[in-house]
Amino acid sequence: AKLRGCSAAAMAGVVVPRSFRLMEELERGEHGIGDGTVSYGLADGEDVELAEWRGTIIGPGGTPFDSRIYCLRVSCGARYPEFPPTVSFITRINLPCVNSSNGSVDARSFRTLGQWSPSYTIEKVLSDLRSEMMQPTARRLPQPPEGAEF
């Protein structure tokens, strides 16, 4: 249905409020997504700002990350989704785009954060990090013991 006085072209530039967008992402995360190799949700169910999230990535088969479970922190600031979230691994991992001392994902070397688009989601960030694990450079890196944390 067309809103009175609003053409489809005029509505195309409408910005969805941050809280609505994050509620959509929360609902999607809680209902399970894709093949189950990434998941996410609020770190604290009482977080009315919808700011602090936890993500999980199951390491891809046939890689040094195979079947390992990686936990991450995802912080969506007040300007999300206009600006990317900050992302850091809780589980220790050796990836070119991850700071080896604190687990933070470096936007300069992780394209999804570095070339952020407001259409991107937490799911995309986690899926793209999983894809990074399948890259030849990542496959060659020695990995810390399973279960080690930053």
Buried (B, 14 or more C-beta within 10 A) or exposed (E): EEEEEEEEEEEEEEEEEBEEBBEEBBEBBEEEBEEEBBBBBBBEEEEEEBBBBBBBBBBBEEBBBEEBEBEBBBEBEEEBBEEBBBBBBBBBBBBEBBBEEEBBBBBEBBEBBEEBEBEBBBBEBBBBBBEBBBBEEBBEBEBEEEEEEB
